Amino acid sequence: MERFIDTRTLARVKDMPLIARTVADGFLHGLQQSHQRGVGIEFSQYRSYEPGDPLSRIDWKLFARSDRYFVREAERESEISIWFVLDASASMSQRSIRTQTGKWHRKQQQSHPSWSKFDYARHLLATLSYIAQKQGDHVGMLALTSQRQQLVPTGSGERHWHRMLKHLAQVRTGAMFPKPELVRTTISRLQNKCLIFIISDFYEHSDELLQFVKQVSAGDTEVVAMQLQCEDEVNFPYKGAIRFEDLETGEQLLVSAASARSRWFDALAGHQQALEQSLRKLQVGLCRVNIDQPMDKALFSFLKNRQKLQP
Amino acid sequence: MPELLSSLFVANPAGLWALLTLLIPVMIHLINRSRGRLVRIGHIELIRKARKLQVTEIKLTQRILLALRVGILLLLALILAGLARPGLFTRDQATIYVTPTWLKTTDQHAIDQLFSNTKNGTAAVVVLEAGFPQLEESRVNTMRGTSTGSVDSVNVNLSNINAVWPLLTERLSLVRHEGPISVYATDYFQQFGVSRPALPQAVEWVISHPDMTPIAEQLSISAVVAHDDDRSTDAALISNALRAIKAHRLPGLVWELVNTDQFDIAQVDADWLILLSARPVDENILAGINAPTVILTDAGDGAHGGDTLPVKFPFFPFTSFRLNRLGALVTDKQAKDQMLIRSSAGLPVLQLTMTGTARWLQFNSRFNPDWSTLTEQAEFPELLLQLLLPASQQISRFPDARIEPGRLDRSDEDPLAGQPLTHRSLQTVLTLLLALLWVLERWLSERARTRSGQRQDHSLDAA
């Protein structure tokens, strides 16, 4: 299972606090200490008083016993589950062209195997869930295609995390993203007050993905949309005549890449803009990840952005 | 337009190989629109949007660019090949050329008929003589009179006859005729001249057969036959041949027989010198004397071989003579010598050497029947005449010779065939056109590239 874990990534981000906007509900303890008392507040440790600490945080009883100033530190117990929704439609098999044809490309592929969007998504899921479970959060997974839905209920602990990754390894891409009516029952199993990561390329045939986001983002649930893109989509490096084939429908289009290049950027920008607007209406944050860039870099910038969003 | 295109020619046909470069842009274009590489993507809809828009414009631009690039390479190839139009001037109407001999010998009725034919159209009648004067109906009698002296006379002095064939060649190479060309001539051989180079354009020959008696020019040629005592037989045989030539070809020919003992070669004053002597001839002495135009010598005494060698005449391919003995070569400067006759074994029999202004013919045997049977051949006087008389003078040997009209269009015997014609080069026009196409190609190419680049930048900014 650890094969999904990028050690370089973990080395950089595992000690970094994962800050959600729902910090008040006790997702993770963050940079700012909570003053909330009651259920879910768990004693962690004492430390010596340092100038600047509020006087109200000094444990006066301990001072009476030891005649020294100690500050009581507490850790919040998580009440929010984290769901990872993985789009396993066939379009997630897309990868950059250098891995597709040509002798040179084949050699390159052997020495530097590159990921498809789905490979990247599984690694991303594993890394994020590792961070979460290390901090004692409950994590669950939902992999969706129009033909199959695989759900791992939320749980905590390393054993649960291992079981989830075992299921993750068995997920295969195929078909399309399911229609809303197909996933209604499944969605109802996602708990309220949870954080949902939707890892997808956000390519849809009608509006099935946005309908899904709309359904899951109701209530107190926070949804983060992680859109995966590959380098070829960003730069459109094709030359000459290219026969493009849709991974989901098999439809082919013969295109002169040079003539389509400029229009491609227009079309892509239009698509991204429409997606951003739709998600903004649903108050869903969008995070774009380039799968041909190092994952640790993407995670670092994602977590940093979330830190800025902290109220 | 088709006539104009068909009249164009290239001065340097090797340059047409550059036309192969036309394949380069065409192949690039074809490769670019071939089936293409397969790329699997997640969302074909974006590609459809990218392809739908402006696809017609892009295709049109690419086809125009292809046409421009092909045009540029085509023009380059044509410039390399030296595309040109024949002739310096253009004459788009029908033209009738008449030879002075025809003008002088034809009757008034034929001339009236000629002009009645031309009145319907715009045909011009031009006389084939220096300056190519146009023949106008009102001036016909004047031109006939000034040319011949008397219209009534049917006797034409051959010395006044122009060689109309070279004149016609010059005229056709200078003037590009777009209309039909007719040439009115008589069938008398003399008017066409010795040299008949290929005509740049096809002409229609109208040959008349006038009943006239040309007055042959009297060629006065003197010859000296100098011989050793033991070669008097040879000299007598030569003398017989000269007698036949005088009787049938050259009435003005005179000759004398002298003994080499009483003969100083340096003092010779004759057109032809026939030297039959055992003594070797010093080439330097031959080069020093100016009077003879032709010198004919036979072999010395140092003969070798007893074989009978059959030898064919190159000029009379159906007859041959036997060569019993060959002499030692008088000169061994093979390189500059021209072999006129070889034996069947490849040995030199008759060779030509230029010494000063004279032609030195060396016969490597003797005219004695013991040595060769040459003098016994019926063609011997004719062969001797052809050898001794320069080509320019040979035409006068046949004052009444006629030409077959069917042979007039043949140019395979033409010594000047293949020479470049006078032409008007189109390179300036082609270069200007090339520059124009190049500017257009650059502008269109740059425009397409800039628009694509701007769109890309804009998209990136938006992203």
Chai-1 contact restraints between the chains, C-beta under 6 A:
chainA,res_idxA,chainB,res_idxB,connection_type,confidence,min_distance_angstrom,max_distance_angstrom,comment,restraint_id
A,S91,B,G42,contact,1.0,0.0,6.0,A-B,restraint_1
A,Q94,B,I41,contact,1.0,0.0,6.0,A-B,restraint_2
A,Q94,B,G42,contact,1.0,0.0,6.0,A-B,restraint_3
A,I97,B,V39,contact,1.0,0.0,6.0,A-B,restraint_4
A,D201,B,G42,contact,1.0,0.0,6.0,A-B,restraint_5
A,Y203,B,G42,contact,1.0,0.0,6.0,A-B,restraint_6
A,Y203,B,H43,contact,1.0,0.0,6.0,A-B,restraint_7
A,G240,B,N32,contact,1.0,0.0,6.0,A-B,restraint_8
A,A241,B,N32,contact,1.0,0.0,6.0,A-B,restraint_9
A,A241,B,R33,contact,1.0,0.0,6.0,A-B,restraint_10
A,A241,B,S34,contact,1.0,0.0,6.0,A-B,restraint_11
A,A241,B,G36,contact,1.0,0.0,6.0,A-B,restraint_12
A,I242,B,G36,contact,1.0,0.0,6.0,A-B,restraint_13
A,I242,B,R37,contact,1.0,0.0,6.0,A-B,restraint_14
A,I242,B,V39,contact,1.0,0.0,6.0,A-B,restraint_15
A,R243,B,G36,contact,1.0,0.0,6.0,A-B,restraint_16
A,R243,B,L38,contact,1.0,0.0,6.0,A-B,restraint_17
A,F244,B,V39,contact,1.0,0.0,6.0,A-B,restraint_18
A,F244,B,I41,contact,1.0,0.0,6.0,A-B,restraint_19
A,F244,B,I47,contact,1.0,0.0,6.0,A-B,restraint_20
A,E245,B,R40,contact,1.0,0.0,6.0,A-B,restraint_21
A,D246,B,I44,contact,1.0,0.0,6.0,A-B,restraint_22
A,L247,B,R40,contact,1.0,0.0,6.0,A-B,restraint_23
A,L247,B,G42,contact,1.0,0.0,6.0,A-B,restraint_24
A,E251,B,I44,contact,1.0,0.0,6.0,A-B,restraint_25
A,L253,B,I47,contact,1.0,0.0,6.0,A-B,restraint_26
A,L254,B,G36,contact,1.0,0.0,6.0,A-B,restraint_27
A,V255,B,I47,contact,1.0,0.0,6.0,A-B,restraint_28
A,V255,B,R51,contact,1.0,0.0,6.0,A-B,restraint_29
A,S259,B,I58,contact,1.0,0.0,6.0,A-B,restraint_30
A,A260,B,A50,contact,1.0,0.0,6.0,A-B,restraint_31
A,A260,B,R51,contact,1.0,0.0,6.0,A-B,restraint_32
A,S262,B,S452,contact,1.0,0.0,6.0,A-B,restraint_33
A,S262,B,R455,contact,1.0,0.0,6.0,A-B,restraint_34
A,S262,B,Q456,contact,1.0,0.0,6.0,A-B,restraint_35
A,R263,B,A50,contact,1.0,0.0,6.0,A-B,restraint_36
A,R263,B,L53,contact,1.0,0.0,6.0,A-B,restraint_37
A,W264,B,A50,contact,1.0,0.0,6.0,A-B,restraint_38
A,F265,B,Q456,contact,1.0,0.0,6.0,A-B,restraint_39
A,F265,B,S459,contact,1.0,0.0,6.0,A-B,restraint_40
A,D266,B,S459,contact,1.0,0.0,6.0,A-B,restraint_41
A,A267,B,L46,contact,1.0,0.0,6.0,A-B,restraint_42
A,A267,B,K49,contact,1.0,0.0,6.0,A-B,restraint_43
A,A267,B,A50,contact,1.0,0.0,6.0,A-B,restraint_44
A,L268,B,L46,contact,1.0,0.0,6.0,A-B,restraint_45
A,A269,B,S459,contact,1.0,0.0,6.0,A-B,restraint_46
A,A269,B,A462,contact,1.0,0.0,6.0,A-B,restraint_47
A,A269,B,A463,contact,1.0,0.0,6.0,A-B,restraint_48
